[in-house]
Amino acid sequence: MRRLSALDLFSNNSIKSRRTLSVCATKHQLHNINTHIKMGAEQYRPPLFSVAPMMEWTDKHYRTVARIISKHAWLYTEMLAAETIVYQQGNLDRFLAFPSEQHPIVLQIGGNNLDNIAKATQLANAYGFDEINLNCGCPSAKVAGHGCFGARLMLDPKFVSEAMSVIAANTDVPVSVKCRIGVDDHDSYNELCDFIYKVSSLSPTKHFIIHSRKAMLNGISPADNRRIPPLKYEYYYALLRDFPDLRFTINGGIDCVDEVNAALREGAHGVMVGRAAYNNLWNTLAHVDSAVYGEPSSGLTRRQVLEQYQVYGDAVLGTYGNNRPNMRELIRPLSGFFYSEPGNSLWKRKADAAFLNKNITTVKSFFEETLVVIPDAVLDSPVAELPSGRKDLFANVRGLLPPPYETRTEEVVVYAQS
């Protein structure tokens, strides 16, 4: 099955006008992790930095612009329900296809039916994802409530281990779990460790992404679930101590690359950033390759990013049928591109007007209409110096570690990998 590769169109599309866009071509190791990690048939840098899966946000359009900015960040799809994949077999490209340039990329699925999880994994194999992740952390009522998956699955580690075994049996790529540190009143460190121990012992899962808040399923919103439960980074760092053979990525409350590096210096295996990578797209992702992975700065500018994204956008505009993706869907990932810059608010107002202008039928014409309010100095300057993060984010985290976990005596048959 051929994957969409509209990014192949990027070369030889220079536009000379200063008010339009122009194309450019595009060591520190913070801990003892391999310089490269082999996933599938190719090698990529390790997932020191990844962008969290976010419903209706980390679609293929967002991932396209994210990959233009950072070549090494690990990207995740939105969560896709296993049932969606199974029941949309005739329309899978819309949900699963992605340009080859988006590697390394992880598919996140959700579900509570083993047969559908197995079928979804089989169907996804043709698209060549680099890892498959199971959502055990989403607190949304639509997911954890009526769907009985997401964060609610943390209360059933036996099922999670079965699901992970089913996924692993139907794919050749690594598998992982994204979870919270607890659910409602099941929020002790020992209960988190029980979950990790059972899932890792009963399945081939060796990588866990830990959102360092518990999930509250008593009716509060997903937004409140990112704000009200306190962050407990000490739980994450205690997992590193108590499960030295597993790999853990920290998630939750980390808002810039400086804070990513602080987590890595403290010993984190990897860091996942969510809304900061969307709401402050440029100032976050443009620092990843140099500040996290130690690569020389690319010197890329916003104008050059938009030129490349323009070619992609015009190549895919309306290709799904029924005017999908439409202009609004293609421009939405850029909502945080000019965060805090002069002209940002005016650009958003002009964008809203341009969506309604029937004469604007291409991404190129959209940019020509709207970018006139953004100063050249903003469009043509490389990314500024690395913004400073909070200095106390991980202060005394080692002094707050809970007592070491002791495996409970209940019988667990350890997963044997053939």
Stockholm file with secondary structure:
# STOCKHOLM 1.0

chainA/1-418         MRRLSALDLFSNNSIKSRRTLSVCATKHQLHNINTHIKMGAEQYRPPLFSVAPMMEWTDKHYRTVARIISKHAWLYTEMLAAETIVYQQGNLDRFLAFPSEQHPIVLQIGGNNLDNIAKATQLANAYGFDEINLNCGCPSAKVAGHGCFGARLMLDPKFVSEAMSVIAANTDVPVSVKCRIGVDDHDSYNELCDFIYKVSSLSPTKHFIIHSRKAMLNGISPADNRRIPPLKYEYYYALLRDFPDLRFTINGGIDCVDEVNAALREGAHGVMVGRAAYNNLWNTLAHVDSAVYGEPSSGLTRRQVLEQYQVYGDAVLGTYGNNRPNMRELIRPLSGFFYSEPGNSLWKRKADAAFLNKNITTVKSFFEETLVVIPDAVLDSPVAELPSGRKDLFANVRGLLPPPYETRTEEVVVYAQS
#=GR chainA/1-418 SS CCCCCGGGGGTTCCCCCTTSCCCCCCCCCCSSCCSCEEETTEEECCCSEEECCCTTTSSHHHHHHHHHHCSSCEEEEEEEEHHHHHHTGGGHHHHHCCCGGGCSEEEEEECSCHHHHHHHHHHHHTTCCSEEEEEECCCCIIIIISSCCGGGGGGCHHHHHHHHHHHHHTCSSCEEEEEESCBTTBCCHHHHHHHHHHHHHHSSCCEEEEESSCBCCSSCCHHHHTTSSCCCHHHHHHHHHHCTTSEEEEESSCCSHHHHHHHHHTTCSEEEECTHHHHTHHHHHTTIIIIITCCCCCCCBHHHHHHHHHHHHHHHTTTTBTTBSCHHHHHGGGTTTTTTSTTHHHHHHHHHHHHTCTTCCSHHHHHHHHGGGSCHHHHHSBCCSCCCCCTTTTTTTGGGCCCCCCCCSSCCCCCCCC
#=GC SS_cons         CCCCCGGGGGTTCCCCCTTSCCCCCCCCCCSSCCSCEEETTEEECCCSEEECCCTTTSSHHHHHHHHHHCSSCEEEEEEEEHHHHHHTGGGHHHHHCCCGGGCSEEEEEECSCHHHHHHHHHHHHTTCCSEEEEEECCCCIIIIISSCCGGGGGGCHHHHHHHHHHHHHTCSSCEEEEEESCBTTBCCHHHHHHHHHHHHHHSSCCEEEEESSCBCCSSCCHHHHTTSSCCCHHHHHHHHHHCTTSEEEEESSCCSHHHHHHHHHTTCSEEEECTHHHHTHHHHHTTIIIIITCCCCCCCBHHHHHHHHHHHHHHHTTTTBTTBSCHHHHHGGGTTTTTTSTTHHHHHHHHHHHHTCTTCCSHHHHHHHHGGGSCHHHHHSBCCSCCCCCTTTTTTTGGGCCCCCCCCSSCCCCCCCC
//
